[in-house]
């Protein structure tokens, strides 16, 4: 199984290095051509049922794919994650057939990540194009359509972000199906986070080997080398939780504790250059804080409930 | 501390709230344009360069509302202390135009190959008659493409010790051989002007040599010991602004869980510590006390506090943070750990100064 996953990783790495230029994706977005490629490579349909044209890959394979993609393009990885949530959320609902179009790339997924809604407005939607989304409104799950008001996103700029002024809405289930979908995609969320952290650290690692200050390669300075080594060792522990013993809650908690520090360290190691888009490192920092807001807000509660085996830490 | 300046603080705050509107903050950040009209408005109202306390309070209150705009309107004087301390009468005449707001000054130290390694600069200034010929380049220079004058650190001789043989020149940016390319795509403080400078056989009269030849490294180090206090004030303002936004969110959403309470307490305490360090370093300036360890401690701690505050505020507000411009605050804060010496450099200064004192 490990060999198969390694082959998948190699294939995705090769595809990503050739097709996923995050700087380009952040400025132009994810176009139709790329979405079709993501489908044909199994990036947005790896864990989708074959009846919808998915690959039905093992969960670990699906995680490995999203992890490798995230090293190159966190925006594409996030889109794969959103697609997974979308498809899982509408399972057994009256709009279940849309899954096939999402998996094939004919239609794009859009999801609201907040429970906030204000009259006819749905907030905090990540989308690629179109005029519809999935949103939880007052404990029910709705398929809504309307007009988007796009906002500038702090992270994942390859994906559009904004609020949707709702014109029509159809109830397709309850909030539980959306929450279950989020839970189902937690391993992919963690894998995406690990990929994002590795992506930033690998750049810092390579940079530290060539950048010289005071006539010395910066990798030879303790604070630089030890920071990178320390982070690399921590990432390996998270991978063990994720791929080894399957403690997703432990992985999630660990990620939540270090993800911003990791990407921040990667920027620091690049010095002044790290502050500029051209060097392709600051995006990981922006993405990490956005990702934390998206999927990790309740991890402390989730973990303590799991450790105590009952509701805890709610005061 | 500094209660006697409360009226001035209030005046600056009012200026910032009136002029750094959400629309302006977003516009200048998005378009990456320097807010020249706001700079002019700030002269004689929010900007008072007459003493370090007023400079620190001004920077703090402006950056509390928005660091991109706050830094933009307070940096046109950047480097003035070098001329003030070491310059001749002709240079001080130029400086008077800078201090009155008629001209803009910049300081060119960092080079593409150098970063924190000030002694390793490669730009040269070769004496030829009564002129110096400057060749080389500088990068990440604040005010680089809008400045009327730039103070340039260049190598005037090769000495066995690298920090020797450096000199500072006051260069008119209209001079032949000077070119500046504005750099785009910064993570934050995008309203500020940042440029790459090139000097191609640029001739500068020897009267524009600041102080003594070969003393440039020392002048710049003394300058950094002053300017880092002002960066600490920028960082302090950013941290306070993030805290303000977080409190507004927590109050308006009636959040009362203990975890959030603890985050508020920790952040408040940390900001107070950053404030004390910054104000202590400010008093060193007022009293002409040279203590680089205090300056670097203030800059490093306040810089990290700005980043910490922005991260925590976003953690508490989540995706709602944009409503309070916390996405911009987060992007602005990061530079506080980088410019005017990275946190690693500040730590080295603190440790080396303390060890030297034994």
Interface residues (C-beta under 8 A of the other chain):
Chain A: X113 X114 X116 X123 X124 X151 X152 X153 X154 X212 X213 X214 X215 X221 X223 X224 X260 X264 X267 X268 X271 X272 X274 X275 X276 X277 X278 X282 X285 X286 X289 X292 X293 X294 X297 X300 X313 X314 X315
Chain B: X26 X30 X110 X113 X114 X115 X116 X117 X120 X139 X140 X183 X185 X186 X187 X188 X257 X258 X259 X307 X311 X314 X315 X318 X319 X320 X321 X322 X327 X330 X331 X334 X335 X337 X338 X339 X342 X343 X344 X347
